[in-house]
Amino acid sequence: MSNHSSLSGRVAVVTGASAGIGKAIALDLASKGAGIILNARRTDRIEELARQINDQYGPFKGNPRAICVTGDASEDSVIDQMLQAGNDHFGSPADIVVANAGRGLDGSVMTSDTDQWESMLKTNILGVAKMIRKAGTELLELQKNRDWTNHPTDIVILGSTVGRHISPFSSMYGSTKFAVNSLAEAARRELGPSGIRVSLIEPAIVKSEFQEVAGYDPDGFGKIMDKFGPVLVPEDIARSIGFIVSQPANVHICDIVVRPTRQDYP
Ligand SMILES: NC(=O)c1ccc[n+]([C@@H]2O[C@H](COP(=O)([O-])OP(=O)(O)OC[C@H]3O[C@@H](n4cnc5c(N)ncnc54)[C@H](OP(=O)(O)O)[C@@H]3O)[C@@H](O)[C@H]2O)c1
């Protein structure tokens, strides 16, 4: 069995790569040798990141190492483009798929802004479920005709500690991460026997654009930062994902919870 300590030759799709955790994941996977397909809705941001990766890490199989697929990661056509881009651009299908695109929402089922429920559920649950289905289908086909022990394949899903414990301040958002938690474990059971790893990463508080998009009150969040800080930065999460996907094909780290040391709950 070969030692896959580096990601050389592998191709990764990263959704939500224009900021925060997704951007850090893309940079980390590129630094380990992968070709990267970047997705987000803000074209300028991912194009800038693609330039940075291409300058910093050089070509991949004679092509630019990073390419962009702009659009909503919960749209079928965008998911199809992301999964097709590996073959089209690198001549290799994606064998690492990171379902990271997501958003938060301040408040509970009683207090959060109901106007935002539908779009949050679409991105956080439907988008992830569609990606698991489509990527899982492609990876099953890929693993069918080869010795899977020499070919690790990964679907990595961003859950949250609030998808494991009820959040006191964002339980409506947390419910989407409870859904993702069960989707990841169900998909792991279904795809694992064919040599496809489905892993869940559950971060606690990470400082990113997330807090502003979710509509957290800056004063309240400041108090949480004081209580639990220093909180995590996106690179802290990217490191764990890089570790998971770099394991030999027969080793599966299924679930990692990452908290700032002083965060007791959730
Ligand atoms: N920050 C935390 O404390 C924390 C904790 C636990 C879990 N998480 C999870 O980690 C993931 C990343 O969060 P983050 O902290 O990096 O947040 P962030 O800084 O706000 O980044 C979110 C990323 O997702 C993209 N995105 C949002 N909706 C999208 C859609 N429909 N289609 C495509 N891209 C979309 C955004 O880009 P565009 O706006 O350009 O599309 C952006 O690149 C999320 O799933 C989040 O729930 C975050």
The ligand as a Gaussian input file, in Angstrom:
#p B3LYP/6-31G(d) Opt

LIG

0 1
 N      -17.125000      30.516000      11.518000
 C      -17.571000      29.660000      12.418000
 O      -17.601000      29.954000      13.629000
 C      -18.050000      28.301000      11.976000
 C      -18.228000      27.328000      12.967000
 C      -18.680000      26.056000      12.591000
 C      -18.951000      25.786000      11.269000
 N      -18.791000      26.768000      10.319000
 C      -19.138000      26.414000       8.939000
 O      -17.987000      26.537000       8.129000
 C      -18.367000      26.868000       6.793000
 C      -17.577000      28.089000       6.335000
 O      -17.860000      29.167000       7.202000
 P      -16.878000      30.420000       7.357000
 O      -16.692000      30.651000       8.804000
 O      -15.713000      30.290000       6.478000
 O      -17.852000      31.580000       6.809000
 P      -17.556000      32.806000       5.799000
 O      -16.269000      33.455000       6.136000
 O      -18.808000      33.625000       5.817000
 O      -17.410000      32.074000       4.395000
 C      -18.522000      31.421000       3.814000
 C      -18.151000      31.049000       2.402000
 O      -19.248000      30.353000       1.806000
 C      -19.588000      30.990000       0.588000
 N      -21.001000      30.770000       0.322000
 C      -22.065000      31.080000       1.107000
 N      -23.203000      30.691000       0.518000
 C      -22.851000      30.113000      -0.659000
 C      -23.563000      29.513000      -1.716000
 N      -24.904000      29.416000      -1.691000
 N      -22.879000      29.033000      -2.782000
 C      -21.531000      29.118000      -2.838000
 N      -20.802000      29.674000      -1.859000
 C      -21.458000      30.174000      -0.786000
 C      -19.174000      32.436000       0.754000
 O      -18.832000      33.015000      -0.493000
 P      -19.760000      33.909000      -1.437000
 O      -20.510000      34.840000      -0.551000
 O      -18.758000      34.568000      -2.340000
 O      -20.625000      32.929000      -2.168000
 C      -17.881000      32.249000       1.537000
 O      -16.818000      31.939000       0.680000
 C      -19.865000      27.065000       6.816000
 O      -20.512000      25.880000       6.394000
 C      -20.160000      27.324000       8.289000
 O      -21.476000      26.974000       8.636000
 C      -18.353000      28.011000      10.655000

